[in-house]
Amino acid sequence: MPWCEACDAELEDDQLTGDGTCPVCGSEPLEHRPSPWWFKWLVVATVIYLGYRSYQGVTWLVHHV
Ligand SMILES: [Zn+2]
């Protein structure tokens, strides 16, 4: 579903003007709603945390085997 960044709104395909722009502000909508910045940071933080935990798990194993 197209997403207008300027209006911060989701648009139905049949709401778009003939040339595919936003009916409210006239700017070109994005294909999809972009992920919010905090979601990207959440993913990055999760990857770092899991990497750290698996590093801890490996060092624990090395010392206990
Ligand atoms: Zn708009």
N, CA, C, O and the ligand as a Tripos MOL2 file, in Angstrom:
@<TRIPOS>MOLECULE
protein
  261   259    66     0     0
PROTEIN
NO_CHARGES

@<TRIPOS>ATOM
      1 N           0.8510   -1.2030    0.0000 N.3       1 MET1
      2 CA          0.0000    0.0000    0.0000 C.3       1 MET1
      3 C           0.8820    1.2470    0.0000 C.2       1 MET1
      4 O           1.8150    1.3280    0.8000 O.2       1 MET1
      5 N           0.6140    2.2240   -0.8780 N.am      2 PRO2
      6 CA          1.4770    3.4120   -0.9380 C.3       2 PRO2
      7 C           1.4200    4.2160    0.3620 C.2       2 PRO2
      8 O           0.4140    4.2200    1.0710 O.2       2 PRO2
      9 N           2.5050    4.8800    0.6440 N.am      3 TRP3
     10 CA          2.6370    5.6200    1.8860 C.3       3 TRP3
     11 C           3.1420    7.0220    1.5640 C.2       3 TRP3
     12 O           4.1930    7.1800    0.9420 O.2       3 TRP3
     13 N           2.3820    8.0530    1.9920 N.am      4 CYS4
     14 CA          2.8230    9.4340    1.7610 C.3       4 CYS4
     15 C           3.5970    9.8980    2.9940 C.2       4 CYS4
     16 O           3.0590    9.9730    4.0990 O.2       4 CYS4
     17 N           4.8720   10.2060    2.7700 N.am      5 GLU5
     18 CA          5.7260   10.6150    3.8660 C.3       5 GLU5
     19 C           5.3510   12.0220    4.3360 C.2       5 GLU5
     20 O           5.4040   12.3130    5.5310 O.2       5 GLU5
     21 N           4.9770   12.8830    3.4100 N.am      6 ALA6
     22 CA          4.6610   14.2730    3.7590 C.3       6 ALA6
     23 C           3.4020   14.3440    4.6230 C.2       6 ALA6
     24 O           3.3500   15.1200    5.5780 O.2       6 ALA6
     25 N           2.3850   13.5370    4.2940 N.am      7 CYS7
     26 CA          1.1320   13.5520    5.0480 C.3       7 CYS7
     27 C           1.1790   12.5800    6.2190 C.2       7 CYS7
     28 O           0.3060   12.6090    7.0860 O.2       7 CYS7
     29 N           2.2020   11.7130    6.2490 N.am      8 ASP8
     30 CA          2.2990   10.6970    7.2930 C.3       8 ASP8
     31 C           1.0460    9.8190    7.2720 C.2       8 ASP8
     32 O           0.4700    9.5150    8.3170 O.2       8 ASP8
     33 N           0.6320    9.4150    6.0580 N.am      9 ALA9
     34 CA         -0.6210    8.6830    5.9240 C.3       9 ALA9
     35 C          -0.5050    7.5880    4.8670 C.2       9 ALA9
     36 O           0.2530    7.6930    3.9030 O.2       9 ALA9
     37 N          -1.2850    6.5400    5.0880 N.am     10 GLU10
     38 CA         -1.3760    5.4530    4.1330 C.3      10 GLU10
     39 C          -2.4270    5.8100    3.0950 C.2      10 GLU10
     40 O          -3.4560    6.3960    3.4290 O.2      10 GLU10
     41 N          -2.1760    5.4640    1.8450 N.am     11 LEU11
     42 CA         -3.1170    5.8160    0.7820 C.3      11 LEU11
     43 C          -3.6060    4.5550    0.0810 C.2      11 LEU11
     44 O          -2.8330    3.6270   -0.1620 O.2      11 LEU11
     45 N          -4.8740    4.5320   -0.2360 N.am     12 GLU12
     46 CA         -5.3940    3.4480   -1.0640 C.3      12 GLU12
     47 C          -4.9530    3.7130   -2.4940 C.2      12 GLU12
     48 O          -4.7650    4.8590   -2.9020 O.2      12 GLU12
     49 N          -4.7920    2.6290   -3.2500 N.am     13 ASP13
     50 CA         -4.3710    2.8000   -4.6430 C.3      13 ASP13
     51 C          -5.3560    3.6750   -5.4220 C.2      13 ASP13
     52 O          -4.9580    4.4580   -6.2840 O.2      13 ASP13
     53 N          -6.6680    3.5280   -5.1030 N.am     14 ASP14
     54 CA         -7.6520    4.3060   -5.8710 C.3      14 ASP14
     55 C          -7.7780    5.7470   -5.3580 C.2      14 ASP14
     56 O          -8.5240    6.5470   -5.9220 O.2      14 ASP14
     57 N          -7.0410    6.0730   -4.2790 N.am     15 GLN15
     58 CA         -7.0320    7.4600   -3.8010 C.3      15 GLN15
     59 C          -6.0190    8.3020   -4.5560 C.2      15 GLN15
     60 O          -6.1170    9.5290   -4.5890 O.2      15 GLN15
     61 N          -5.0430    7.6350   -5.1640 N.am     16 LEU16
     62 CA         -3.9780    8.3580   -5.8470 C.3      16 LEU16
     63 C          -4.5290    9.0910   -7.0620 C.2      16 LEU16
     64 O          -5.5100    8.6660   -7.6720 O.2      16 LEU16
     65 N          -3.8850   10.1920   -7.3980 N.am     17 THR17
     66 CA         -4.2880   10.9220   -8.5930 C.3      17 THR17
     67 C          -3.8750   10.1400   -9.8330 C.2      17 THR17
     68 O          -3.1830    9.1260   -9.7360 O.2      17 THR17
     69 N          -4.2990   10.6100  -10.9840 N.am     18 GLY18
     70 CA         -4.0290    9.9140  -12.2400 C.3      18 GLY18
     71 C          -2.5620    9.6350  -12.4760 C.2      18 GLY18
     72 O          -2.2100    8.5900  -13.0210 O.2      18 GLY18
     73 N          -1.6890   10.5680  -12.0680 N.am     19 ASP19
     74 CA         -0.2570   10.3410  -12.2930 C.3      19 ASP19
     75 C           0.4170    9.7110  -11.0760 C.2      19 ASP19
     76 O           1.6430    9.7340  -10.9620 O.2      19 ASP19
     77 N          -0.3830    9.1460  -10.1630 N.am     20 GLY20
     78 CA          0.1810    8.3670   -9.0700 C.3      20 GLY20
     79 C           0.7350    9.1790   -7.9180 C.2      20 GLY20
     80 O           1.5850    8.6890   -7.1740 O.2      20 GLY20
     81 N           0.2720   10.4100   -7.7520 N.am     21 THR21
     82 CA          0.7560   11.2160   -6.6340 C.3      21 THR21
     83 C          -0.3250   11.3270   -5.5570 C.2      21 THR21
     84 O          -1.4800   10.9570   -5.7710 O.2      21 THR21
     85 N           0.0840   11.8490   -4.3850 N.am     22 CYS22
     86 CA         -0.8250   11.9870   -3.2580 C.3      22 CYS22
     87 C          -1.9150   13.0180   -3.5660 C.2      22 CYS22
     88 O          -1.6010   14.1150   -4.0280 O.2      22 CYS22
     89 N          -3.1920   12.6890   -3.3210 N.am     23 PRO23
     90 CA         -4.2790   13.6330   -3.6110 C.3      23 PRO23
     91 C          -4.2770   14.8310   -2.6690 C.2      23 PRO23
     92 O          -4.8810   15.8560   -2.9870 O.2      23 PRO23
     93 N          -3.6180   14.7290   -1.5270 N.am     24 VAL24
     94 CA         -3.6370   15.8080   -0.5320 C.3      24 VAL24
     95 C          -2.5270   16.8210   -0.8040 C.2      24 VAL24
     96 O          -2.7820   18.0190   -0.9300 O.2      24 VAL24
     97 N          -1.2800   16.3170   -0.8930 N.am     25 CYS25
     98 CA         -0.1480   17.2310   -0.9920 C.3      25 CYS25
     99 C           0.5120   17.1990   -2.3630 C.2      25 CYS25
    100 O           1.3210   18.0730   -2.6750 O.2      25 CYS25
    101 N           0.1830   16.2060   -3.1880 N.am     26 GLY26
    102 CA          0.7180   16.1660   -4.5410 C.3      26 GLY26
    103 C           2.1150   15.5920   -4.6530 C.2      26 GLY26
    104 O           2.6880   15.5780   -5.7420 O.2      26 GLY26
    105 N           2.6780   15.1160   -3.5470 N.am     27 SER27
    106 CA          4.0100   14.5310   -3.6520 C.3      27 SER27
    107 C           3.9030   13.0570   -3.9840 C.2      27 SER27
    108 O           2.8460   12.4420   -3.8390 O.2      27 SER27
    109 N           5.0200   12.5000   -4.4350 N.am     28 GLU28
    110 CA          5.0150   11.1050   -4.8530 C.3      28 GLU28
    111 C           5.0920   10.1930   -3.6340 C.2      28 GLU28
    112 O           6.0320   10.3020   -2.8460 O.2      28 GLU28
    113 N           4.1170    9.2910   -3.4630 N.am     29 PRO29
    114 CA          4.1540    8.4200   -2.2850 C.3      29 PRO29
    115 C           5.1900    7.3160   -2.4310 C.2      29 PRO29
    116 O           5.5930    6.9650   -3.5400 O.2      29 PRO29
    117 N           5.6150    6.7740   -1.2930 N.am     30 LEU30
    118 CA          6.5480    5.6500   -1.2680 C.3      30 LEU30
    119 C           5.7760    4.3590   -1.5090 C.2      30 LEU30
    120 O           4.5680    4.2900   -1.2820 O.2      30 LEU30
    121 N           6.4980    3.3280   -1.9760 N.am     31 GLU31
    122 CA          5.8650    2.0230   -2.2100 C.3      31 GLU31
    123 C           5.2670    1.4640   -0.9260 C.2      31 GLU31
    124 O           4.1320    0.9880   -0.9000 O.2      31 GLU31
    125 N           6.0650    1.5360    0.1410 N.am     32 HIS32
    126 CA          5.6460    0.9620    1.4120 C.3      32 HIS32
    127 C           5.9640    1.9410    2.5170 C.2      32 HIS32
    128 O           6.7990    2.8330    2.3650 O.2      32 HIS32
    129 N           5.2880    1.7610    3.6220 N.am     33 ARG33
    130 CA          5.5780    2.5690    4.7860 C.3      33 ARG33
    131 C           6.9960    2.2410    5.2800 C.2      33 ARG33
    132 O           7.3140    1.0710    5.4940 O.2      33 ARG33
    133 N           7.8360    3.2430    5.4600 N.am     34 PRO34
    134 CA          9.1900    2.9320    5.9300 C.3      34 PRO34
    135 C           9.1840    2.4710    7.3780 C.2      34 PRO34
    136 O           8.3270    2.8790    8.1610 O.2      34 PRO34
    137 N          10.1430    1.6200    7.7330 N.am     35 SER35
    138 CA         10.2470    1.1740    9.1160 C.3      35 SER35
    139 C          10.6450    2.3650    9.9770 C.2      35 SER35
    140 O          11.4950    3.1620    9.5790 O.2      35 SER35
    141 N          10.0420    2.4920   11.1460 N.am     36 PRO36
    142 CA         10.4370    3.5920   12.0230 C.3      36 PRO36
    143 C          11.8680    3.4070   12.5090 C.2      36 PRO36
    144 O          12.3580    2.2800   12.5970 O.2      36 PRO36
    145 N          12.5420    4.5160   12.8270 N.am     37 TRP37
    146 CA         13.9650    4.4560   13.1880 C.3      37 TRP37
    147 C          14.1990    3.5480   14.3870 C.2      37 TRP37
    148 O          15.2120    2.8510   14.4530 O.2      37 TRP37
    149 N          13.2430    3.5540   15.3570 N.am     38 TRP38
    150 CA         13.4710    2.7590   16.5590 C.3      38 TRP38
    151 C          13.4210    1.2750   16.2570 C.2      38 TRP38
    152 O          14.0370    0.4790   16.9650 O.2      38 TRP38
    153 N          12.6800    0.8830   15.1910 N.am     39 PHE39
    154 CA         12.6150   -0.5300   14.8300 C.3      39 PHE39
    155 C          13.9740   -1.0020   14.3360 C.2      39 PHE39
    156 O          14.4250   -2.0940   14.6820 O.2      39 PHE39
    157 N          14.6350   -0.1590   13.5120 N.am     40 LYS40
    158 CA         15.9650   -0.5280   13.0220 C.3      40 LYS40
    159 C          16.9400   -0.6590   14.1880 C.2      40 LYS40
    160 O          17.7630   -1.5740   14.2220 O.2      40 LYS40
    161 N          16.8370    0.2690   15.1460 N.am     41 TRP41
    162 CA         17.7330    0.2150   16.3010 C.3      41 TRP41
    163 C          17.4320   -0.9910   17.1660 C.2      41 TRP41
    164 O          18.3410   -1.5800   17.7510 O.2      41 TRP41
    165 N          16.1630   -1.3630   17.2530 N.am     42 LEU42
    166 CA         15.7820   -2.5500   18.0120 C.3      42 LEU42
    167 C          16.4280   -3.7900   17.3910 C.2      42 LEU42
    168 O          16.9540   -4.6450   18.1030 O.2      42 LEU42
    169 N          16.3830   -3.8790   16.0700 N.am     43 VAL43
    170 CA         16.9860   -5.0170   15.3710 C.3      43 VAL43
    171 C          18.4920   -5.0350   15.6160 C.2      43 VAL43
    172 O          19.0650   -6.0800   15.9260 O.2      43 VAL43
    173 N          19.1300   -3.8660   15.4720 N.am     44 VAL44
    174 CA         20.5820   -3.7760   15.6860 C.3      44 VAL44
    175 C          20.9280   -4.1690   17.1150 C.2      44 VAL44
    176 O          21.8660   -4.9340   17.3380 O.2      44 VAL44
    177 N          20.1710   -3.6480   18.0900 N.am     45 ALA45
    178 CA         20.4430   -3.9450   19.4940 C.3      45 ALA45
    179 C          20.2480   -5.4300   19.7760 C.2      45 ALA45
    180 O          21.0230   -6.0180   20.5300 O.2      45 ALA45
    181 N          19.2230   -6.0480   19.1840 N.am     46 THR46
    182 CA         18.9760   -7.4750   19.3910 C.3      46 THR46
    183 C          20.1260   -8.3050   18.8290 C.2      46 THR46
    184 O          20.5760   -9.2630   19.4570 O.2      46 THR46
    185 N          20.5970   -7.9260   17.6370 N.am     47 VAL47
    186 CA         21.7030   -8.6690   17.0190 C.3      47 VAL47
    187 C          22.9510   -8.5580   17.8920 C.2      47 VAL47
    188 O          23.6350   -9.5560   18.1200 O.2      47 VAL47
    189 N          23.2560   -7.3500   18.3850 N.am     48 ILE48
    190 CA         24.4290   -7.1540   19.2420 C.3      48 ILE48
    191 C          24.2830   -7.9600   20.5330 C.2      48 ILE48
    192 O          25.2250   -8.6130   20.9810 O.2      48 ILE48
    193 N          23.0860   -7.9040   21.1210 N.am     49 TYR49
    194 CA         22.8520   -8.6200   22.3770 C.3      49 TYR49
    195 C          23.0090  -10.1300   22.1840 C.2      49 TYR49
    196 O          23.6650  -10.8010   22.9800 O.2      49 TYR49
    197 N          22.4010  -10.6540   21.1160 N.am     50 LEU50
    198 CA         22.4940  -12.0920   20.8650 C.3      50 LEU50
    199 C          23.9370  -12.4970   20.5660 C.2      50 LEU50
    200 O          24.3870  -13.5650   20.9810 O.2      50 LEU50
    201 N          24.6570  -11.6380   19.8450 N.am     51 GLY51
    202 CA         26.0570  -11.9250   19.5740 C.3      51 GLY51
    203 C          26.8510  -11.9750   20.8600 C.2      51 GLY51
    204 O          27.7030  -12.8450   21.0370 O.2      51 GLY51
    205 N          26.5770  -11.0500   21.7550 N.am     52 TYR52
    206 CA         27.2620  -11.0020   23.0480 C.3      52 TYR52
    207 C          26.9230  -12.2360   23.8770 C.2      52 TYR52
    208 O          27.7990  -12.8340   24.5000 O.2      52 TYR52
    209 N          25.6380  -12.6140   23.8780 N.am     53 ARG53
    210 CA         25.2180  -13.7830   24.6500 C.3      53 ARG53
    211 C          25.8600  -15.0590   24.0970 C.2      53 ARG53
    212 O          26.3020  -15.9120   24.8670 O.2      53 ARG53
    213 N          25.9110  -15.1910   22.7850 N.am     54 SER54
    214 CA         26.5050  -16.4130   22.2280 C.3      54 SER54
    215 C          28.0100  -16.4140   22.4890 C.2      54 SER54
    216 O          28.5950  -17.4800   22.6790 O.2      54 SER54
    217 N          28.6500  -15.2410   22.5050 N.am     55 TYR55
    218 CA         30.0670  -15.1530   22.8550 C.3      55 TYR55
    219 C          30.2630  -15.6180   24.3020 C.2      55 TYR55
    220 O          31.1960  -16.3640   24.6000 O.2      55 TYR55
    221 N          29.3770  -15.1700   25.1960 N.am     56 GLN56
    222 CA         29.4280  -15.5980   26.5930 C.3      56 GLN56
    223 C          29.2300  -17.1110   26.6960 C.2      56 GLN56
    224 O          29.9280  -17.7830   27.4550 O.2      56 GLN56
    225 N          28.2720  -17.6430   25.9250 N.am     57 GLY57
    226 CA         28.0000  -19.0720   25.9490 C.3      57 GLY57
    227 C          29.2160  -19.8620   25.4990 C.2      57 GLY57
    228 O          29.5340  -20.8930   26.0910 O.2      57 GLY57
    229 N          29.9050  -19.3950   24.4570 N.am     58 VAL58
    230 CA         31.0840  -20.0960   23.9480 C.3      58 VAL58
    231 C          32.2020  -20.0550   24.9780 C.2      58 VAL58
    232 O          32.8500  -21.0730   25.2210 O.2      58 VAL58
    233 N          32.4400  -18.8980   25.5890 N.am     59 THR59
    234 CA         33.5200  -18.8190   26.5780 C.3      59 THR59
    235 C          33.1720  -19.6730   27.8060 C.2      59 THR59
    236 O          34.0630  -20.2780   28.4020 O.2      59 THR59
    237 N          31.8990  -19.7290   28.1870 N.am     60 TRP60
    238 CA         31.4900  -20.5820   29.3190 C.3      60 TRP60
    239 C          31.8130  -22.0430   29.0160 C.2      60 TRP60
    240 O          32.3600  -22.7700   29.8460 O.2      60 TRP60
    241 N          31.4420  -22.4560   27.7610 N.am     61 LEU61
    242 CA         31.6920  -23.8410   27.3430 C.3      61 LEU61
    243 C          33.1810  -24.1610   27.3770 C.2      61 LEU61
    244 O          33.5910  -25.2240   27.8440 O.2      61 LEU61
    245 N          33.9920  -23.2170   26.8720 N.am     62 VAL62
    246 CA         35.4420  -23.4360   26.7960 C.3      62 VAL62
    247 C          36.0100  -23.6650   28.1920 C.2      62 VAL62
    248 O          36.9200  -24.4740   28.3730 O.2      62 VAL62
    249 N          35.4660  -22.9440   29.1860 N.am     63 HIS63
    250 CA         35.9930  -23.0480   30.5460 C.3      63 HIS63
    251 C          35.4080  -24.2080   31.3260 C.2      63 HIS63
    252 O          35.9400  -24.5750   32.3740 O.2      63 HIS63
    253 N          34.3110  -24.7990   30.8300 N.am     64 HIS64
    254 CA         33.6540  -25.8510   31.5930 C.3      64 HIS64
    255 C          33.6880  -27.2110   30.9290 C.2      64 HIS64
    256 O          33.0880  -28.1580   31.4380 O.2      64 HIS64
    257 N          34.3630  -27.3280   29.8270 N.am     65 VAL65
    258 CA         34.4290  -28.6370   29.1610 C.3      65 VAL65
    259 C          35.8030  -29.2660   29.4260 C.2      65 VAL65
    260 O          36.0760  -30.3720   28.9590 O.2      65 VAL65
    261 ZN          0.5510   13.5650    0.8750 Zn       66 ZN66
@<TRIPOS>BOND
     1     1     2 1
     2     2     3 1
     3     3     4 2
     4     3     5 am
     5     5     6 1
     6     6     7 1
     7     7     8 2
     8     7     9 am
     9     9    10 1
    10    10    11 1
    11    11    12 2
    12    11    13 am
    13    13    14 1
    14    14    15 1
    15    15    16 2
    16    15    17 am
    17    17    18 1
    18    18    19 1
    19    19    20 2
    20    19    21 am
    21    21    22 1
    22    22    23 1
    23    23    24 2
    24    23    25 am
    25    25    26 1
    26    26    27 1
    27    27    28 2
    28    27    29 am
    29    29    30 1
    30    30    31 1
    31    31    32 2
    32    31    33 am
    33    33    34 1
    34    34    35 1
    35    35    36 2
    36    35    37 am
    37    37    38 1
    38    38    39 1
    39    39    40 2
    40    39    41 am
    41    41    42 1
    42    42    43 1
    43    43    44 2
    44    43    45 am
    45    45    46 1
    46    46    47 1
    47    47    48 2
    48    47    49 am
    49    49    50 1
    50    50    51 1
    51    51    52 2
    52    51    53 am
    53    53    54 1
    54    54    55 1
    55    55    56 2
    56    55    57 am
    57    57    58 1
    58    58    59 1
    59    59    60 2
    60    59    61 am
    61    61    62 1
    62    62    63 1
    63    63    64 2
    64    63    65 am
    65    65    66 1
    66    66    67 1
    67    67    68 2
    68    67    69 am
    69    69    70 1
    70    70    71 1
    71    71    72 2
    72    71    73 am
    73    73    74 1
    74    74    75 1
    75    75    76 2
    76    75    77 am
    77    77    78 1
    78    78    79 1
    79    79    80 2
    80    79    81 am
    81    81    82 1
    82    82    83 1
    83    83    84 2
    84    83    85 am
    85    85    86 1
    86    86    87 1
    87    87    88 2
    88    87    89 am
    89    89    90 1
    90    90    91 1
    91    91    92 2
    92    91    93 am
    93    93    94 1
    94    94    95 1
    95    95    96 2
    96    95    97 am
    97    97    98 1
    98    98    99 1
    99    99   100 2
   100    99   101 am
   101   101   102 1
   102   102   103 1
   103   103   104 2
   104   103   105 am
   105   105   106 1
   106   106   107 1
   107   107   108 2
   108   107   109 am
   109   109   110 1
   110   110   111 1
   111   111   112 2
   112   111   113 am
   113   113   114 1
   114   114   115 1
   115   115   116 2
   116   115   117 am
   117   117   118 1
   118   118   119 1
   119   119   120 2
   120   119   121 am
   121   121   122 1
   122   122   123 1
   123   123   124 2
   124   123   125 am
   125   125   126 1
   126   126   127 1
   127   127   128 2
   128   127   129 am
   129   129   130 1
   130   130   131 1
   131   131   132 2
   132   131   133 am
   133   133   134 1
   134   134   135 1
   135   135   136 2
   136   135   137 am
   137   137   138 1
   138   138   139 1
   139   139   140 2
   140   139   141 am
   141   141   142 1
   142   142   143 1
   143   143   144 2
   144   143   145 am
   145   145   146 1
   146   146   147 1
   147   147   148 2
   148   147   149 am
   149   149   150 1
   150   150   151 1
   151   151   152 2
   152   151   153 am
   153   153   154 1
   154   154   155 1
   155   155   156 2
   156   155   157 am
   157   157   158 1
   158   158   159 1
   159   159   160 2
   160   159   161 am
   161   161   162 1
   162   162   163 1
   163   163   164 2
   164   163   165 am
   165   165   166 1
   166   166   167 1
   167   167   168 2
   168   167   169 am
   169   169   170 1
   170   170   171 1
   171   171   172 2
   172   171   173 am
   173   173   174 1
   174   174   175 1
   175   175   176 2
   176   175   177 am
   177   177   178 1
   178   178   179 1
   179   179   180 2
   180   179   181 am
   181   181   182 1
   182   182   183 1
   183   183   184 2
   184   183   185 am
   185   185   186 1
   186   186   187 1
   187   187   188 2
   188   187   189 am
   189   189   190 1
   190   190   191 1
   191   191   192 2
   192   191   193 am
   193   193   194 1
   194   194   195 1
   195   195   196 2
   196   195   197 am
   197   197   198 1
   198   198   199 1
   199   199   200 2
   200   199   201 am
   201   201   202 1
   202   202   203 1
   203   203   204 2
   204   203   205 am
   205   205   206 1
   206   206   207 1
   207   207   208 2
   208   207   209 am
   209   209   210 1
   210   210   211 1
   211   211   212 2
   212   211   213 am
   213   213   214 1
   214   214   215 1
   215   215   216 2
   216   215   217 am
   217   217   218 1
   218   218   219 1
   219   219   220 2
   220   219   221 am
   221   221   222 1
   222   222   223 1
   223   223   224 2
   224   223   225 am
   225   225   226 1
   226   226   227 1
   227   227   228 2
   228   227   229 am
   229   229   230 1
   230   230   231 1
   231   231   232 2
   232   231   233 am
   233   233   234 1
   234   234   235 1
   235   235   236 2
   236   235   237 am
   237   237   238 1
   238   238   239 1
   239   239   240 2
   240   239   241 am
   241   241   242 1
   242   242   243 1
   243   243   244 2
   244   243   245 am
   245   245   246 1
   246   246   247 1
   247   247   248 2
   248   247   249 am
   249   249   250 1
   250   250   251 1
   251   251   252 2
   252   251   253 am
   253   253   254 1
   254   254   255 1
   255   255   256 2
   256   255   257 am
   257   257   258 1
   258   258   259 1
   259   259   260 2
@<TRIPOS>SUBSTRUCTURE
     1 MET1         2 RESIDUE 1 A MET
     2 PRO2         6 RESIDUE 1 A PRO
     3 TRP3        10 RESIDUE 1 A TRP
     4 CYS4        14 RESIDUE 1 A CYS
     5 GLU5        18 RESIDUE 1 A GLU
     6 ALA6        22 RESIDUE 1 A ALA
     7 CYS7        26 RESIDUE 1 A CYS
     8 ASP8        30 RESIDUE 1 A ASP
     9 ALA9        34 RESIDUE 1 A ALA
    10 GLU10       38 RESIDUE 1 A GLU
    11 LEU11       42 RESIDUE 1 A LEU
    12 GLU12       46 RESIDUE 1 A GLU
    13 ASP13       50 RESIDUE 1 A ASP
    14 ASP14       54 RESIDUE 1 A ASP
    15 GLN15       58 RESIDUE 1 A GLN
    16 LEU16       62 RESIDUE 1 A LEU
    17 THR17       66 RESIDUE 1 A THR
    18 GLY18       70 RESIDUE 1 A GLY
    19 ASP19       74 RESIDUE 1 A ASP
    20 GLY20       78 RESIDUE 1 A GLY
    21 THR21       82 RESIDUE 1 A THR
    22 CYS22       86 RESIDUE 1 A CYS
    23 PRO23       90 RESIDUE 1 A PRO
    24 VAL24       94 RESIDUE 1 A VAL
    25 CYS25       98 RESIDUE 1 A CYS
    26 GLY26      102 RESIDUE 1 A GLY
    27 SER27      106 RESIDUE 1 A SER
    28 GLU28      110 RESIDUE 1 A GLU
    29 PRO29      114 RESIDUE 1 A PRO
    30 LEU30      118 RESIDUE 1 A LEU
    31 GLU31      122 RESIDUE 1 A GLU
    32 HIS32      126 RESIDUE 1 A HIS
    33 ARG33      130 RESIDUE 1 A ARG
    34 PRO34      134 RESIDUE 1 A PRO
    35 SER35      138 RESIDUE 1 A SER
    36 PRO36      142 RESIDUE 1 A PRO
    37 TRP37      146 RESIDUE 1 A TRP
    38 TRP38      150 RESIDUE 1 A TRP
    39 PHE39      154 RESIDUE 1 A PHE
    40 LYS40      158 RESIDUE 1 A LYS
    41 TRP41      162 RESIDUE 1 A TRP
    42 LEU42      166 RESIDUE 1 A LEU
    43 VAL43      170 RESIDUE 1 A VAL
    44 VAL44      174 RESIDUE 1 A VAL
    45 ALA45      178 RESIDUE 1 A ALA
    46 THR46      182 RESIDUE 1 A THR
    47 VAL47      186 RESIDUE 1 A VAL
    48 ILE48      190 RESIDUE 1 A ILE
    49 TYR49      194 RESIDUE 1 A TYR
    50 LEU50      198 RESIDUE 1 A LEU
    51 GLY51      202 RESIDUE 1 A GLY
    52 TYR52      206 RESIDUE 1 A TYR
    53 ARG53      210 RESIDUE 1 A ARG
    54 SER54      214 RESIDUE 1 A SER
    55 TYR55      218 RESIDUE 1 A TYR
    56 GLN56      222 RESIDUE 1 A GLN
    57 GLY57      226 RESIDUE 1 A GLY
    58 VAL58      230 RESIDUE 1 A VAL
    59 THR59      234 RESIDUE 1 A THR
    60 TRP60      238 RESIDUE 1 A TRP
    61 LEU61      242 RESIDUE 1 A LEU
    62 VAL62      246 RESIDUE 1 A VAL
    63 HIS63      250 RESIDUE 1 A HIS
    64 HIS64      254 RESIDUE 1 A HIS
    65 VAL65      258 RESIDUE 1 A VAL
    66 ZN66       261 GROUP 0 **** ****
